[in-house]
Amino acid sequence: MGMFNAFDGIQGKTLYRLMSAACGSAFMLYGYDAGVLGGFQETPEFRDAMGNPQGAFVIPIIASIYNLAAGVMSLCVSFFGMKLGRKGTILFGCLLICIGALLQASAYSVGHMIAGRIVTGSGIGCIASAVPTYMAEMSLEASERGPEVSYQLALLITGVALAYWIDFGFVQGLEEHIYLWRIPLALQSCFAIFSASLLFMLPDTPRWYYARDRYEEGDDVLARLHSLPVEHEAVQLVRSEILASLKEEDTDGKLSIWILFWDNTELQFGRRLRTSFLINWAQQFLGINMLVYFSTQIFSNLNYSPLLSGILAGVLNTAFAIASYPPIFFIEVVGRRAMMIWSALGCGLCMLVYVVVTTLPPEKTTTATNWTAVAFIILYEVVFAFGWLGTCWVYGPEIAPLKYRHVAGSLGAAGEWFSTWVMVFGGGTGINAVGPKIFIWPLLCCFLSAAYVYYLCPETTGRTLEEIDALFARSPEVRDRLNKEGASRRREAGSVSGPMGRRASAASEMSATNGKTWTTSYDEKV
């Protein structure tokens, strides 16, 4: 317990808020890193510092290599994440980001900048893999998981908007002070230092401690989260739920890579891990990062001035950030499936209008058609923020088996980053080659993603992490047994006084409420 003695006296909601603040800073850093290069990568001062690179692919490579590095590191987390823990993985990521920020801010060549982008991307891969899992496993109530992870993603997009406006301000002075582009890159380390300093004094998750057979530490953290003694019946009830889940998962044996392709496990480990990857892959193929990374260029292609294009890009990213906060309040009311399905369809319609009005013959292009394109790009990002920004990051970790949740986190982050790399590199070159027609690609993916969620993703809203095993049980006998055991524990919890009794009772009611929705969308397909 020595590493977090400084916060040993902090319990309950206060402890949870400190964890949220540490992870929120890390995810804001994630968003800031994603957007910080885009504001000045085409400026003469930046290109001069890089040695005036020639070729259409150099700048896209500098921008996209970060995503590729993040994707590779996310996969690596599946091998060392359980050993380091959720907390240790985030701390390692913060260290890499500080090193990468120093390399980028001091770069004087393409190779130097690429090295910095690779190191920084590797750090972000660690953070993206571990933060959603850390916060999901620290949630006190089933109803807290969705809002909390959605809050982290809202901070991520706030980081993107913050990076854009910081870039916009510093770019205005580049002609007089050619070094100013280096300052926004150096500022990456501020987020990492704050997050690491706070997280260093906080514990890892009780579920991770139990999975590592560190029962005393798991008991202590669980008791602190709920402000109750370890011996309290409510704490022991949650402890028994977690240990029962671990025991059930052990019956399916050790994880093999072949399970991802040929899944014969009773609780469908392979399918659940595969879904963690695919849901985040689908998120990026909706086209969001093509709009974020190339927003200034998209508006310039509508014949707006560089200044107006920059302002519109800032408005776009700010609207995206503002729209990312309402899902915090709606994700547990509307449900994961409904938010993803309807938002994917809405994004597809917005993208369809944008493609139509931007591919009209020159004689039919007017000021009205250009502003229509602007309006539907902004509307697209608002709709995306509501249904897909945070929901898939909630969904992947919560459907994963406890012992392999670090694998699900790494696969989800890898899906996000590899698909981002494809979209940014392919989209960047595609915009230059064929213009707005490149957006037909994400347009089709919007409708395919809606179908994927409808047919293959069961509803998880209102269920505890330990109850989700029953959703994926192959045989009716195992599913019924797991449901009966969960119901028995909830009945016990309903008679327990204190916050845990209220949590379990609420979870029971929400599970009952969502049961019919889940039955019609999933039971018939098992």
C-alpha positions as CSV (number, residue, x, y, z in Angstrom):
1,M,0.0,0.0,0.0
2,G,3.0,2.3,0.3
3,M,2.8,4.0,-3.1
4,F,-0.5,5.7,-2.2
5,N,-0.1,6.4,1.5
6,A,-0.6,10.1,0.9
7,F,-4.2,9.6,0.0
8,D,-5.0,6.7,2.4
9,G,-7.4,8.8,4.4
10,I,-9.5,9.8,1.4
11,Q,-12.6,7.6,0.8
12,G,-15.8,7.4,-1.1
13,K,-16.8,9.9,-3.7
14,T,-13.8,12.1,-3.0
15,L,-11.4,9.3,-3.8
16,Y,-13.4,8.5,-7.0
17,R,-13.3,12.2,-8.0
18,L,-9.5,12.2,-7.6
19,M,-9.3,9.2,-9.9
20,S,-11.6,10.9,-12.4
21,A,-9.4,14.0,-12.3
22,A,-6.2,12.0,-13.0
23,C,-7.8,10.1,-15.8
24,G,-9.5,13.2,-17.1
25,S,-6.2,15.0,-17.5
26,A,-4.7,12.0,-19.3
27,F,-7.6,11.9,-21.7
28,M,-7.6,15.6,-22.3
29,L,-3.9,15.1,-23.1
30,Y,-5.0,12.4,-25.6
31,G,-7.3,14.9,-27.4
32,Y,-4.7,17.7,-27.2
33,D,-2.1,15.4,-28.8
34,A,-4.4,14.4,-31.6
35,G,-5.1,18.0,-32.6
36,V,-1.9,19.9,-31.7
37,L,0.1,19.3,-35.0
38,G,-2.8,20.1,-37.3
39,G,-2.8,23.9,-36.6
40,F,0.7,24.6,-37.9
41,Q,1.9,21.6,-40.0
42,E,1.4,23.5,-43.2
43,T,3.0,26.8,-42.1
44,P,6.2,27.9,-43.8
45,E,8.0,28.3,-40.5
46,F,7.3,24.6,-39.5
47,R,8.3,23.4,-43.0
48,D,11.5,25.4,-42.8
49,A,12.4,23.9,-39.5
50,M,11.9,20.4,-41.0
51,G,14.2,21.2,-43.9
52,N,11.4,22.0,-46.4
53,P,10.4,18.4,-47.1
54,Q,9.3,17.6,-50.6
55,G,6.7,15.1,-51.6
56,A,3.0,14.7,-51.1
57,F,3.3,12.0,-48.4
58,V,5.8,13.6,-45.9
59,I,3.4,15.7,-43.9
60,P,0.7,13.0,-43.8
61,I,3.3,10.6,-42.6
62,I,4.4,12.9,-39.8
63,A,0.8,13.4,-38.8
64,S,-0.3,9.7,-39.1
65,I,2.8,7.9,-37.7
66,Y,1.5,9.0,-34.3
67,N,-1.7,7.0,-34.8
68,L,0.3,4.0,-36.0
69,A,2.6,4.0,-33.0
70,A,-0.4,4.3,-30.7
71,G,-2.0,1.3,-32.4
72,V,1.1,-0.8,-32.1
73,M,1.6,0.1,-28.4
74,S,-2.1,-0.6,-27.7
75,L,-1.5,-4.2,-28.9
76,C,1.6,-4.4,-26.8
77,V,-0.5,-3.5,-23.7
78,S,-2.3,-6.8,-24.1
79,F,1.0,-8.5,-23.2
80,F,2.2,-6.4,-20.3
81,G,-1.0,-4.6,-19.2
82,M,-2.0,-7.2,-16.6
83,K,1.5,-7.2,-15.0
84,L,1.7,-3.4,-14.8
85,G,-1.9,-2.9,-13.9
86,R,-4.3,-0.3,-15.1
87,K,-2.6,2.4,-13.0
88,G,1.0,1.4,-14.0
89,T,0.1,1.4,-17.7
90,I,-1.2,4.9,-17.5
91,L,1.9,6.1,-15.6
92,F,4.1,4.5,-18.2
93,G,2.2,6.3,-20.9
94,C,2.6,9.7,-19.2
95,L,6.4,9.1,-19.0
96,L,6.6,8.3,-22.7
97,I,4.6,11.4,-23.5
98,C,6.9,13.7,-21.6
99,I,9.9,12.3,-23.5
100,G,8.0,12.6,-26.8
101,A,7.0,16.2,-26.2
102,L,10.6,17.1,-25.6
103,L,11.7,15.4,-28.8
104,Q,8.9,17.1,-30.9
105,A,9.5,20.6,-29.4
106,S,13.2,20.4,-30.1
107,A,12.9,18.9,-33.6
108,Y,14.9,20.3,-36.5
109,S,14.4,17.5,-39.1
110,V,11.7,15.2,-40.4
111,G,13.4,12.2,-38.7
112,H,13.6,13.9,-35.4
113,M,10.0,14.9,-35.5
114,I,8.9,11.4,-36.5
115,A,10.8,10.0,-33.6
116,G,9.0,12.3,-31.2
117,R,5.7,11.5,-32.8
118,I,6.3,7.7,-32.4
119,V,7.3,8.0,-28.7
120,T,4.3,10.3,-28.0
121,G,1.9,8.0,-29.9
122,S,3.2,5.0,-27.9
123,G,2.4,6.9,-24.7
124,I,-1.1,7.7,-25.9
125,G,-1.6,4.0,-26.8
126,C,-1.0,3.1,-23.1
127,I,-3.4,5.8,-21.9
128,A,-6.1,4.9,-24.4
129,S,-5.9,1.2,-23.4
130,A,-6.0,1.7,-19.7
131,V,-8.1,4.8,-18.8
132,P,-11.5,3.5,-19.8
133,T,-10.9,0.2,-18.0
134,Y,-9.6,1.9,-14.9
135,M,-12.6,4.2,-14.6
136,A,-15.1,1.4,-15.5
137,E,-13.7,-0.9,-12.8
138,M,-13.7,1.9,-10.2
139,S,-17.4,2.7,-10.7
140,L,-19.5,2.5,-7.5
141,E,-22.7,1.8,-9.4
142,A,-23.6,0.2,-12.7
143,S,-25.3,3.5,-13.7
144,E,-22.0,5.4,-13.2
145,R,-19.9,3.6,-15.8
146,G,-21.5,5.2,-18.8
147,P,-21.5,8.8,-17.6
148,E,-18.0,8.6,-16.2
149,V,-16.4,7.2,-19.4
150,S,-18.5,9.6,-21.4
151,Y,-17.1,12.4,-19.3
152,Q,-13.5,11.3,-20.0
153,L,-14.3,11.3,-23.7
154,A,-15.8,14.8,-23.4
155,L,-12.5,16.0,-21.9
156,L,-10.7,14.3,-24.8
157,I,-12.6,16.4,-27.3
158,T,-12.2,19.5,-25.2
159,G,-8.4,18.8,-25.5
160,V,-8.8,18.7,-29.3
161,A,-10.5,22.1,-29.3
162,L,-8.0,23.6,-26.8
163,A,-5.1,22.4,-29.0
164,Y,-6.7,24.1,-32.0
165,W,-7.3,27.5,-30.4
166,I,-3.8,27.4,-28.8
167,D,-2.3,26.7,-32.2
168,F,-4.5,29.4,-33.8
169,G,-3.1,32.0,-31.3
170,F,0.5,31.0,-31.6
171,V,0.4,30.8,-35.4
172,Q,-0.6,34.5,-35.6
173,G,2.9,35.4,-34.3
174,L,5.0,33.0,-36.3
175,E,6.2,35.6,-38.8
176,E,7.9,37.6,-36.0
177,H,8.9,34.6,-33.8
178,I,9.5,31.5,-35.9
179,Y,9.9,29.3,-32.8
180,L,6.4,29.7,-31.5
181,W,5.1,26.5,-33.1
182,R,7.3,24.6,-30.6
183,I,5.5,25.9,-27.5
184,P,2.1,24.0,-28.1
185,L,4.1,20.8,-28.6
186,A,6.0,21.3,-25.3
187,L,2.7,21.9,-23.5
188,Q,1.8,18.3,-24.0
189,S,4.0,17.4,-21.0
190,C,1.9,19.6,-18.6
191,F,-1.1,17.3,-18.9
192,A,1.1,14.2,-18.4
193,I,2.9,15.6,-15.4
194,F,-0.4,16.5,-13.6
195,S,-2.0,13.2,-14.4
196,A,1.0,11.1,-13.3
197,S,1.6,13.2,-10.1
198,L,-2.0,12.5,-9.0
199,L,-2.3,8.9,-10.1
200,F,1.0,8.0,-8.4
201,M,-0.7,8.5,-5.0
202,L,-3.8,6.6,-6.0
203,P,-4.5,2.8,-5.9
204,D,-5.2,0.5,-8.8
205,T,-8.6,-1.1,-9.2
206,P,-9.9,-3.7,-6.7
207,R,-10.8,-6.0,-9.6
208,W,-7.1,-5.9,-10.8
209,Y,-5.9,-6.7,-7.2
210,Y,-8.2,-9.7,-6.9
211,A,-7.2,-11.0,-10.4
212,R,-3.5,-10.8,-9.2
213,D,-4.4,-12.6,-5.9
214,R,-3.6,-9.4,-3.9
215,Y,-6.7,-9.8,-1.8
216,E,-5.8,-7.5,1.1
217,E,-5.1,-4.6,-1.2
218,G,-8.3,-5.3,-3.2
219,D,-10.3,-5.4,0.0
220,D,-8.8,-2.1,1.2
221,V,-9.6,-0.2,-2.0
222,L,-13.1,-1.7,-2.2
223,A,-13.8,-0.6,1.3
224,R,-12.4,2.9,0.7
225,L,-14.4,3.4,-2.5
226,H,-17.6,2.7,-0.5
227,S,-16.6,4.4,2.8
228,L,-17.3,1.2,4.7
229,P,-15.2,-1.2,6.8
230,V,-13.8,-4.2,5.0
231,E,-15.9,-6.6,7.2
232,H,-19.2,-4.8,6.2
233,E,-21.7,-7.1,4.5
234,A,-22.0,-4.8,1.5
235,V,-18.3,-4.8,0.8
236,Q,-18.1,-8.6,1.2
237,L,-21.0,-9.0,-1.2
238,V,-19.3,-7.1,-4.0
239,R,-16.1,-9.0,-3.2
240,S,-17.9,-12.3,-3.6
241,E,-19.4,-11.1,-7.0
242,I,-15.9,-10.3,-8.3
243,L,-14.4,-13.5,-7.1
244,A,-17.3,-15.5,-8.4
245,S,-16.9,-13.9,-11.8
246,L,-13.1,-14.7,-11.8
247,K,-13.9,-18.3,-10.9
248,E,-16.5,-18.7,-13.7
249,E,-14.1,-17.2,-16.2
250,D,-11.4,-19.7,-15.1
251,T,-13.5,-22.6,-16.2
252,D,-12.9,-21.6,-19.8
253,G,-9.2,-22.0,-19.5
254,K,-6.4,-19.8,-20.6
255,L,-6.7,-17.2,-23.4
256,S,-5.3,-18.1,-26.8
257,I,-4.9,-15.8,-29.8
258,W,-6.9,-18.4,-31.8
259,I,-10.0,-17.7,-29.7
260,L,-10.2,-14.3,-31.5
261,F,-10.9,-16.2,-34.7
262,W,-12.4,-19.5,-33.6
263,D,-14.3,-19.0,-30.3
264,N,-15.5,-22.2,-28.6
265,T,-15.5,-20.8,-25.0
266,E,-18.7,-21.0,-23.0
267,L,-18.7,-17.3,-22.2
268,Q,-17.6,-16.3,-25.7
269,F,-14.3,-14.6,-24.7
270,G,-13.2,-14.4,-28.3
271,R,-16.4,-12.7,-29.5
272,R,-16.3,-10.2,-26.6
273,L,-12.6,-9.3,-27.3
274,R,-13.2,-9.1,-31.0
275,T,-16.2,-6.8,-30.4
276,S,-14.0,-4.5,-28.3
277,F,-11.7,-4.1,-31.3
278,L,-14.4,-3.8,-34.0
279,I,-16.6,-1.3,-32.2
280,N,-13.7,1.2,-32.0
281,W,-12.6,0.4,-35.5
282,A,-16.1,1.2,-36.7
283,Q,-16.1,4.5,-34.8
284,Q,-13.3,5.9,-36.9
285,F,-14.6,4.6,-40.2
286,L,-17.6,6.9,-39.6
287,G,-15.1,9.6,-40.8
288,I,-14.8,11.8,-37.7
289,N,-11.0,12.2,-37.8
290,M,-11.0,13.0,-41.5
291,L,-13.0,16.0,-40.5
292,V,-11.0,16.9,-37.4
293,Y,-7.5,16.5,-38.9
294,F,-8.3,18.2,-42.2
295,S,-11.0,20.7,-41.2
296,T,-9.0,23.8,-42.3
297,Q,-8.3,22.3,-45.7
298,I,-11.9,21.2,-46.1
299,F,-13.1,24.8,-45.6
300,S,-10.3,26.2,-47.8
301,N,-11.6,23.9,-50.6
302,L,-14.9,25.7,-50.3
303,N,-13.0,28.8,-51.4
304,Y,-13.0,30.5,-48.0
305,S,-10.0,32.6,-47.0
306,P,-7.3,31.1,-44.8
307,L,-8.4,33.3,-41.8
308,L,-12.1,32.4,-42.3
309,S,-11.2,28.7,-42.8
310,G,-9.2,28.7,-39.6
311,I,-12.0,30.3,-37.6
312,L,-14.6,27.9,-39.1
313,A,-12.3,25.0,-38.1
314,G,-12.2,26.4,-34.6
315,V,-15.9,26.7,-34.5
316,L,-16.3,23.1,-35.7
317,N,-14.0,21.7,-33.1
318,T,-15.6,23.8,-30.3
319,A,-19.1,22.7,-31.3
320,F,-17.8,19.1,-31.2
321,A,-16.5,19.7,-27.7
322,I,-19.7,21.2,-26.4
323,A,-21.8,18.4,-28.0
324,S,-19.7,15.8,-26.2
325,Y,-21.1,16.7,-22.8
326,P,-24.9,15.9,-23.2
327,P,-24.2,12.1,-23.5
328,I,-23.0,12.1,-19.9
329,F,-26.7,12.6,-18.9
330,F,-28.3,10.4,-21.6
331,I,-26.2,7.3,-22.0
332,E,-27.9,5.4,-19.1
333,V,-31.4,6.6,-20.1
334,V,-31.2,6.0,-23.9
335,G,-28.9,2.9,-23.8
336,R,-25.7,2.1,-25.6
337,R,-27.3,0.3,-28.6
338,A,-29.9,3.0,-29.4
339,M,-27.4,5.8,-29.2
340,M,-24.9,4.1,-31.6
341,I,-27.6,2.9,-34.1
342,W,-29.5,6.2,-34.5
343,S,-26.4,8.3,-34.4
344,A,-24.7,6.3,-37.1
345,L,-27.8,6.7,-39.3
346,G,-27.8,10.5,-38.5
347,C,-24.1,10.8,-39.4
348,G,-24.7,9.0,-42.6
349,L,-27.5,11.4,-43.6
350,C,-25.4,14.4,-42.8
351,M,-22.5,13.1,-44.8
352,L,-24.8,12.4,-47.7
353,V,-25.9,16.0,-47.8
354,Y,-22.3,17.2,-47.6
355,V,-21.2,15.0,-50.4
356,V,-24.1,16.1,-52.6
357,V,-23.7,19.8,-52.2
358,T,-19.8,19.7,-52.5
359,T,-19.8,17.7,-55.7
360,L,-22.2,19.8,-57.7
361,P,-21.0,21.2,-61.1
362,P,-19.2,24.6,-60.7
363,E,-22.1,26.5,-62.3
364,K,-24.5,25.2,-59.6
365,T,-22.2,26.0,-56.7
366,T,-23.3,29.1,-54.8
367,T,-22.7,30.7,-51.4
368,A,-25.8,28.9,-50.1
369,T,-24.5,25.5,-51.1
370,N,-21.1,26.2,-49.4
371,W,-22.8,27.3,-46.2
372,T,-25.0,24.3,-46.3
373,A,-21.9,22.1,-46.5
374,V,-20.5,23.9,-43.4
375,A,-23.7,23.5,-41.5
376,F,-23.9,19.8,-42.2
377,I,-20.3,19.2,-41.2
378,I,-21.0,20.8,-37.9
379,L,-24.3,18.9,-37.5
380,Y,-22.4,15.6,-38.3
381,E,-19.9,16.2,-35.5
382,V,-22.8,17.1,-33.0
383,V,-24.6,13.8,-33.9
384,F,-21.4,11.8,-33.7
385,A,-20.5,13.3,-30.3
386,F,-23.9,12.2,-29.0
387,G,-23.9,8.6,-30.1
388,W,-20.4,7.4,-30.9
389,L,-17.8,9.5,-29.1
390,G,-17.9,7.9,-25.7
391,T,-20.3,5.0,-26.1
392,C,-18.0,2.6,-27.8
393,W,-15.3,3.3,-25.2
394,V,-17.8,2.4,-22.5
395,Y,-19.0,-0.7,-24.3
396,G,-15.7,-2.4,-25.1
397,P,-14.3,-2.6,-21.5
398,E,-17.6,-3.5,-19.9
399,I,-18.4,-6.5,-22.1
400,A,-14.9,-7.9,-21.5
401,P,-14.1,-10.8,-19.1
402,L,-12.5,-9.4,-15.9
403,K,-9.2,-11.3,-16.3
404,Y,-8.8,-10.2,-19.9
405,R,-10.2,-6.6,-19.6
406,H,-6.7,-5.3,-20.2
407,V,-6.7,-7.2,-23.5
408,A,-10.0,-5.7,-24.4
409,G,-8.8,-2.3,-23.5
410,S,-5.7,-2.7,-25.7
411,L,-7.6,-4.2,-28.6
412,G,-10.2,-1.4,-28.4
413,A,-7.5,1.3,-28.4
414,A,-5.7,-0.6,-31.2
415,G,-8.9,-0.7,-33.3
416,E,-9.3,3.1,-32.7
417,W,-5.7,3.9,-33.7
418,F,-5.2,1.6,-36.6
419,S,-8.5,2.8,-38.2
420,T,-7.5,6.4,-37.4
421,W,-4.2,5.9,-39.2
422,V,-6.1,4.4,-42.2
423,M,-8.6,7.3,-42.3
424,V,-6.0,10.1,-41.7
425,F,-3.4,8.8,-44.2
426,G,-5.9,7.6,-46.8
427,G,-8.3,10.5,-46.2
428,G,-5.5,13.1,-46.4
429,T,-4.2,11.8,-49.7
430,G,-7.8,11.2,-50.9
431,I,-8.9,14.8,-50.3
432,N,-5.9,16.0,-52.4
433,A,-6.6,13.4,-55.1
434,V,-10.4,13.4,-55.5
435,G,-11.7,16.1,-53.2
436,P,-15.1,15.7,-51.4
437,K,-15.9,12.5,-53.2
438,I,-13.5,10.7,-50.7
439,F,-16.3,11.1,-48.1
440,I,-18.4,8.6,-49.9
441,W,-16.2,6.1,-48.1
442,P,-17.2,7.0,-44.5
443,L,-20.8,7.7,-45.7
444,L,-21.2,4.0,-46.5
445,C,-19.5,3.0,-43.3
446,C,-22.0,4.9,-41.2
447,F,-24.9,2.7,-42.4
448,L,-22.8,-0.5,-42.1
449,S,-21.9,0.4,-38.5
450,A,-25.6,0.9,-37.6
451,A,-26.3,-2.6,-39.0
452,Y,-23.3,-4.1,-37.1
453,V,-24.5,-2.7,-33.8
454,Y,-28.1,-3.8,-34.4
455,Y,-27.2,-7.4,-35.1
456,L,-24.1,-8.1,-33.1
457,C,-24.0,-5.9,-30.0
458,P,-26.3,-6.7,-27.0
459,E,-27.5,-4.0,-24.6
460,T,-25.4,-3.7,-21.4
461,T,-27.1,-0.6,-19.8
462,G,-27.9,-1.1,-16.1
463,R,-25.9,-4.4,-15.6
464,T,-23.0,-4.7,-13.3
465,L,-19.7,-5.8,-14.8
466,E,-20.1,-9.2,-13.1
467,E,-23.6,-9.7,-14.6
468,I,-22.5,-9.2,-18.2
469,D,-21.1,-12.7,-18.4
470,A,-24.7,-14.0,-18.5
471,L,-25.3,-11.9,-21.7
472,F,-22.7,-14.0,-23.6
473,A,-23.3,-17.5,-22.1
474,R,-23.8,-19.9,-25.0
475,S,-26.0,-22.5,-23.2
476,P,-29.3,-21.6,-21.7
477,E,-28.4,-23.6,-18.6
478,V,-25.3,-21.5,-17.8
479,R,-27.1,-18.3,-18.7
480,D,-30.0,-19.2,-16.3
481,R,-27.6,-20.2,-13.5
482,L,-25.6,-16.9,-13.8
483,N,-28.8,-14.9,-13.8
484,K,-30.2,-16.7,-10.8
485,E,-26.9,-16.3,-8.9
486,G,-26.9,-12.6,-9.8
487,A,-30.5,-12.2,-8.7
488,S,-29.8,-13.9,-5.4
489,R,-26.9,-11.6,-4.7
490,R,-29.0,-8.5,-5.6
491,R,-31.8,-9.7,-3.2
492,E,-29.2,-10.0,-0.5
493,A,-27.9,-6.5,-1.3
494,G,-31.4,-5.1,-1.3
495,S,-31.6,-5.9,2.4
496,V,-28.2,-4.3,3.2
497,S,-28.2,-0.7,4.5
498,G,-25.8,2.0,3.2
499,P,-24.6,3.0,-0.3
500,M,-23.9,-0.5,-1.5
501,G,-27.5,-1.6,-0.8
502,R,-28.8,1.3,-2.8
503,R,-26.4,0.5,-5.6
504,A,-27.4,-3.1,-5.9
505,S,-31.1,-2.3,-5.7
506,A,-30.7,0.3,-8.4
507,A,-28.8,-2.2,-10.6
508,S,-31.5,-4.8,-10.1
509,E,-34.2,-2.4,-11.2
510,M,-32.2,-1.2,-14.2
511,S,-31.4,-4.8,-15.3
512,A,-35.1,-5.6,-15.1
513,T,-36.0,-2.5,-17.1
514,N,-33.5,-3.4,-19.8
515,G,-34.2,-7.1,-19.8
516,K,-36.9,-7.0,-22.4
517,T,-34.9,-4.8,-24.8
518,W,-32.0,-7.2,-24.5
519,T,-34.1,-10.3,-25.0
520,T,-35.5,-9.2,-28.3
521,S,-32.2,-8.0,-29.6
522,Y,-29.9,-10.8,-28.5
523,D,-31.6,-13.9,-27.1
524,E,-33.1,-14.8,-30.4
525,K,-29.6,-14.7,-32.0
526,V,-27.7,-16.9,-29.5
